[in-house]
Amino acid sequence: MGQWAELLLTGVVAGLFGACATYVFALRKDKEERRRDRLVAHLLEAYRNIEDAVGRDEIADDQLERLEKSIAATFLLGSKAAAEEAARITVNLKANRLEMLPLLLQLRKDLRHELGLERHDAEIRFLRLPRNKGK
């Protein structure tokens, strides 16, 4: 009977160890997925806000505010290359030159990589339809 008890105890201990290890790895994976989801959401919002402000004759105050927040989010959450592009924008802004296309290209590259999408180098075009200002 002692041999059976030893085998049973070994099986129970191994099963508990396996269950604990699986639980810990699942928690780690879930945490990483939530981090990635938040990162993608912030970068996607930054991309949209920057794209919304680019290529317009006039930028509204709310667009400027979203643009500032998006540049700050890029510094905080973007890749090294994206943060460098954001830094370049802030330097160029002091010289009254606002060129956002390189940052948009870098954010697009980073987002497509995070989402596991195919990389492409299609030129970014902006659709700006005229607004009815009188209505």
C-alpha positions in Angstrom: 0.0 0.0 0.0 2.9 2.4 0.6 4.0 2.3 -3.0 0.4 3.2 -4.2 0.3 6.1 -1.7 3.7 7.4 -2.9 2.6 7.2 -6.5 -0.7 8.9 -5.7 1.0 11.7 -3.7 3.5 12.2 -6.6 0.7 12.5 -9.1 -1.2 15.0 -6.9 1.8 17.1 -6.3 2.8 17.1 -10.0 -0.8 18.0 -11.0 -0.9 20.9 -8.5 2.4 22.1 -9.7 1.3 21.9 -13.3 -2.0 23.7 -12.5 -0.1 26.5 -10.7 2.4 26.9 -13.5 -0.4 27.1 -16.1 -2.2 29.7 -14.0 0.9 31.9 -13.6 1.6 31.7 -17.4 -2.0 32.5 -18.2 -1.9 35.5 -16.0 1.3 36.7 -17.6 -0.1 36.2 -21.1 -3.3 38.1 -20.1 -1.4 41.0 -18.7 0.7 41.2 -21.9 -2.4 41.1 -24.1 -4.0 43.9 -22.1 -0.9 46.0 -22.3 -0.7 45.5 -26.0 -4.4 46.3 -26.4 -3.9 49.6 -24.5 -0.8 50.4 -26.5 -2.5 49.8 -29.8 -5.6 51.9 -28.8 -3.5 54.8 -27.7 -1.3 54.7 -30.9 -4.3 54.3 -33.1 -6.0 57.3 -31.5 -2.7 59.3 -31.9 -2.5 58.3 -35.6 -6.1 59.4 -36.2 -5.7 62.7 -34.4 -2.5 63.6 -36.3 -4.0 62.5 -39.6 -7.1 64.6 -38.9 -5.0 67.7 -38.4 -2.7 67.3 -41.4 -3.4 68.7 -44.8 -5.9 71.3 -43.7 -5.8 75.0 -44.4 -7.0 75.8 -40.9 -6.8 73.7 -37.8 -9.5 74.1 -35.1 -8.6 74.6 -31.5 -9.9 71.1 -30.5 -7.8 69.6 -33.3 -4.7 71.4 -32.0 -5.4 70.1 -28.5 -5.8 66.5 -29.7 -2.6 67.0 -31.8 -0.6 68.1 -28.8 -1.9 65.1 -26.7 -1.1 62.7 -29.6 2.5 64.0 -29.8 2.8 63.5 -26.1 1.4 60.0 -26.3 3.8 59.2 -29.1 6.7 60.3 -26.8 5.4 58.1 -24.0 4.1 55.0 -25.9 5.6 55.1 -29.4 8.7 53.2 -30.6 12.1 54.9 -30.4 11.8 55.9 -34.1 8.3 57.4 -33.5 9.5 59.3 -30.5 12.4 60.7 -32.5 9.9 61.8 -35.2 7.8 63.5 -32.6 10.9 65.2 -31.2 11.7 66.4 -34.7 8.2 67.8 -35.1 8.5 69.8 -31.9 11.9 71.3 -33.0 10.5 72.1 -36.5 7.5 73.7 -35.0 9.6 76.3 -33.4 10.9 77.1 -36.9 7.3 77.4 -38.2 7.6 74.1 -40.2 5.1 71.5 -39.5 5.8 68.2 -41.3 3.8 65.3 -39.8 4.0 62.8 -42.7 7.2 61.0 -41.3 5.5 60.5 -37.9 2.4 59.2 -39.5 4.4 56.7 -41.6 6.3 55.6 -38.5 3.1 55.2 -36.4 1.5 53.2 -39.3 4.5 50.9 -39.4 4.5 50.4 -35.6 0.7 49.8 -35.5 0.8 47.3 -38.4 3.7 45.5 -36.7 1.8 45.4 -33.3 -1.3 44.1 -35.0 0.6 41.5 -37.0 -0.5 43.0 -40.3 1.4 42.9 -43.6 4.0 45.7 -44.0 3.4 48.1 -46.9 4.8 51.3 -48.0 1.8 52.8 -49.8 1.9 56.5 -50.0 -0.4 58.3 -47.5 -3.0 60.5 -49.1 -5.4 62.8 -47.3 -9.0 63.2 -48.3 -10.2 66.7 -47.4 -13.7 67.5 -48.5 -14.9 71.1 -48.5 -17.2 71.9 -45.6 -20.4 74.1 -45.8 -19.4 76.9 -43.5 -22.6 78.8 -43.9 -24.9 76.1 -42.5 
